């Protein structure tokens, strides 16, 4: 930071630093497929580093940036302190560097340290909170618990203590349960308000005991789907059972909690994109029930046209609102549509890689190129707003 004022502003709104860092993580995580295609002898198959950079790099940056900005405002507590804030970009950079250098043990220890830093931040402020959190936040707690458990299992597997189904469970908790349950927690709280054009008022947020218990049961069922997929020994029954249970919970949530089917047309482009992303994530979870042999293809439907598209769509609103330029959302329709089209091309190309396996490396590189071009368009439009502070210094 150039001066104490910049550091104080970043502590209050950490997304301003962590969102650009997340874009960097995504660019590197996607870009690794391109040199692998051109120089396969020099660049080994980067499957593990790609997954780590995308989930624990790109997505974690947006998660910590968004939650670190939103939760203190919702609960009326102090924002991140300077040391706790600086640990996030430093730790995330170290984790992404370790993943790229094919040092998974270091990467997972750094990720665990970041989770601990966030937990300390929340626990220290819990006694000063203004009321109980919204019921939907049980999914956020479950997501962080799943990621912590998955990371510990991953570390145990790297040390040679666990393998087989337990190793598989750790990967599922890290790379699927964590992002998907965060979508349920944050989306259940935020998206209905955006779809209804409401303003979030922390004073009106109350925890409903009955709803909380119901959502906690839904979270347990969602997590149980990963356990079934990991531990049921009969394939493809394991995939069908696990995916089917998760898809059932997901669609129940969309229909009953967000009521996505009742959202009217004529939405701003970024919200229309969020709605499509949620439906496509449900489709990606449901398809393995019928065609489990293409499981990896359906997972990329979930993560490319789902998590990536949804994350940057919601980030558009966060950036524009905090930058005092909500009008930018209405004037960015062409950019949002072009970005969505490139994301769809990336997903279609990645899915085709699993169905038609010829020229696999080329398809992976092409899918990465489509996604990178889309992200570049998005960053060009919304990136400058990260450094716009209403009523303050620019």
N, C-alpha and C positions, 0 to 999 in steps of 0.2 A: 504494500500500500504506500502511496506517495506521501501521505500525511495522516495524522490521527483522525481527522474528519472522515477520510476515506475508509479507514479501518472501522470506525464506529458505524458508518453507514452499511458496510458489508456485514458486520455482526448482526445488525438489525434485519438485514435482508440478504442472507447468505446466497440466495439464488443468483445474485448478480455476478458472483465469482464462480459458483459451482455449475451453473448452466453452461457457460462457455467451456469449462473443463470437461463437462459431460459430452459436449459436441466433439471435443478433441478425442475423448475416449472412443466414441462411436466411429469417428472417422478412421482412427487407427484400427479398431476392431473389425470394421468392414473392409478397410483397405488392405489387410493382410492377405486377402484372397487374390489380389491383383498381381503382386510380385510372385506369389506361389504359382500362378498360371504361366507367367513369362519365364521364370527361372526356378522350376521345381527342384533342381538339384541343389540350389543354394538356399531356398526357403522351404523348409520342411512343412508338411501338412499342419496348418495352424488351428486345428479344430478346438483344442482346449483353450488356447490363448484368445481365440475369437469369442468363445462363450464367456470367458471371464471378463474380457474388456467390455462386452456388450451389457452384461447384467451387473457386474460388480464395479465396472467403470462408468459407462454411460448412464445406466439406470440409477445406480447409487448416487451419482452426482445430482441427478434431478430429484431423487427422493430426499436426500439430506438437504438440498437447497430449498425444496418446496416445504417440507415439514419444519425445517429450521426457521423459515419465514412465517408459516401459517400458525403453528402450534402456540408460540408465545402470544400472538395476537388473539387467538381464540380463547386462550385460558387466562389472559391478562397477567402474564409473568414476564420476568426480565428476559431479554434475548440472549443469544450466545455471548459469552465473554470472549475477549481477544484471543486468549490461549486456546480455548476450546474451538473457536472458529478456525484459527490457523492450522489446527491439527487436521481439519477436514481436507483442505486442498493439498497439504503436505502428504498426508496419508494416502489420499486417492492417487496422487501422482506417483508415489512410491509403489503402490499396489499395481497400477497400470504398467509401470516400468518393469516390475518383476514378472508380470504376466507375459509381456512382450519378450522378455529375456528368457522365457521358458523356465522360470523359477517358481513353480506353483506353491511350494511350501512357504516361501517368503510372502507371496501374494495373499495366501489365505490367512497368515498371521496378521498381515496389515489390515485385511478386511475385518477380522475379528476385533482388532484394536479400534477401528472406526465404529463398529457396532457398540463397543464398550463406551467410547466417547459420547455417542448419542444417548446411550442409556443413562450415563452419569448426568448429562445435561438435563434430561427429563426428570430423573429421580430427585435431583437437588431442587427442582422447581415445583414438584408435585404438592408439597404442603402449602404453597402460596397460590395455588390455582384458584381461579374464579369459577367455582362450581365444578361438577363432574363433567367429563368429556362426553360428546355425543355418543349415542349407542353404537353408531357405525365404526367408532374407533376401536372396537374389539378386534376388527380385522387388521388394523394397523399393528396392534399389539401381537396378534397371532402371526402376522407376517414377519415381524422382527424376531419373534421367538423361533419361528421356522427357520429363518436364515441363520440365526445363531446356532441352532441344533445342527443344521446342514453343514455349517462351516466346521463345527467340532468333529462331525463325522468325516468330513473331507480331510481334516488334519490327521485324524486317526487312521484313515486309509493310506495317506501318504507316508505315515510312519509304520505301516504294515500291520496295524492292529485289527482292522476290519476289512472285509472285502465282500464280493458277491452282492446279495440283496441289500445289505446295510450300506455299502458304497453307493448303490443305485438310489437308495432312499435319500442319502445326503445330497446327491446331485439334484434330485427332484425338488427337495426342500429349498435348496439354494437358488436354482435357476428357473423354477416354475412357481412354487408356492409363494415365495417372497414377492415377486412382482405382481402376480395375479391377485393375491390377497390385499396388497396395497391398493390396487385398482378398486377393489370392493370397498375398502375402508374410506379412502379419499373420495372415490366417485360417488358412493352412497351419500356422503355429506355434502359434496360440492356440486355435482352435476345437476341434481334436481333444481337447485337454486339458480344455476346458470340457464337451464332450459326454461325456467319460469321467469327469468330476468329479475330475480330477487337479489337483495343485498344481504350479505352475511352479517348478522348482528349477534355478537357473542353473548349479549345479555339475554337473548331469547333461546339460547341453546340449552336444553335440559336433557339429562339422561333418563330414558324411559326404562324402568326395570324389566318389564315384560318383554319389550322389544330387544333389550340387551341380551336377555336369556335366549330368545329365539335366534338372534344373530350369532351368539356364541355356539349354539347347537349347529347352525349352518357352517360356521368356521370349522368345527370339529369334523363334520361330514366331508367338507372340502379337503381337509388334511387327510382324512381316512382314505380318500381316493388315491393319494400318493402311496400310502402304506400298502393298499391292495396291489397297485401296479408293481411295487418293489418286491413284495413277499409272496404273492400268489405264484406258484412255480409253473403253472401251465400257461404257455403262450399259444395263441393270442388272447386267451381268456383274461389274463392279468391286465392287458391294455384295455380291453373292452370294459371290464369292471371299473378300473380306475378312472378312465376317461368318461365313462357314462355317469358315474357319481359326480364328478366335477362339473360336467356339462349340466346335469340336473340342478345342482346348486346354483350355478351361474345363471341359467335361464330363469329359475325361480326368483333370483335376485333382480334381474332386469325387469321381469314382469310385475313383481309385487313391491319392490323397494324403490327402484328408480322409475318404474312404470314407463319404460322406454317406448312401448307400443302406443302410448297416448300422447307422446310428444308431437306437437303439430309441425307441419311443414313450414317452409319459409324461414328457416333458421339462418343466422349468420354462418358463413362457410366453415369457420373453425368449429362451431357446435355441430353442424351437420357431419363434419368429419369425425367428431367424437362419437356421435350416435352410430355411424357406420362401423367405427372401430370396435365398439362394444358388441354389436351384432356379429361381426366377423370373428371376434375372439370366441364367442359362443359356438360359432360354426366350426372353428378350428378344434375346439374341445370335443365336439360331437362327432366329427368325421371318423376318428379312430375306432369308434364303436362299430362302424360299418366296413371301413377299409383300414384295418390296423397295420397292414404291410407298409403303408405310406405314412407311418407315424411322424417321421421327421419332417415330411412335407406339411402336415397339418400343424405341427408345432411352429413352423415358420409363418403359417397364416396367423397364428395367435400372436407371434412376436413382431412381425413386420407390419402387417396391416392392422394389428391390434395394439400392442404395447408401444411401438415406435410412433405410430400415427397418433394414438391417443395422447401420449406423453407430450409431444410437440404441439398438439392442438390445445391442450390445457395450458401448456407453457406460454402459448401466444397470448392467452387471456391474462395470465399472471404478469407477464412482461408489459403488456399494453396498459393494464390497470395501474400497476405500480409506477409506471413511467408517465402517468397522466395523459395517455394517448389512447383511450378506449376507441376513439374514432378510427384509429388505425386498423382495427379489426374489420370495420365495414369497407374500408378502401383496399383491403388486401385480398379480395376474393380471387383474383386471377392467380396470385402467388399461392394461396392455399389450395386452389384447384390443381395447379401445376404440380405442387408438392405431392398432393394426394395421388395424382396420376402416376408420378414417378415411383411412389411407394407401391402402388398397385402393380406396376411393371416389375419392380424388384421382387415382390412376393410371387408373382406368376412365374418369373424366371427361376426363382429358388424352388418352387414347387415342382416345376418341370424337371429339375435336376434329379429329383427322387423318382419320378415316374418314367422318364426317358433318360437312362443313366449314361448314354454316350456323351462324350465331350463334357464330362462333369466339371472339370476345372474351369473350362471356358464359361459354363453357365454360372458357376459361383462368382467368377470375376465380373461377369456382366450384371448379375443381380446386385453385387456390391457397387458397381459403377452407377446404376440407376438410383440406388438409395443415397449414395454420396451426392449425386447431382441434386436430388430432392432436398437433402439437408442443407446444401449450399444455398439454394433458393430461399429456404426458410430463414437461415442465418442472415442472409443479406437483407431481408425485410425486417426481421424482428431483433437481430443482434444489436443494432445501435441503441435500442431502447433500454438495454441493460445498464447503460451508463447515463440515463436521464433520470434525475432526481427532482420531482415536482417541488417547487418552493425552495430548492437548495442549490448547491453548487453543481455545475456540470463538468 
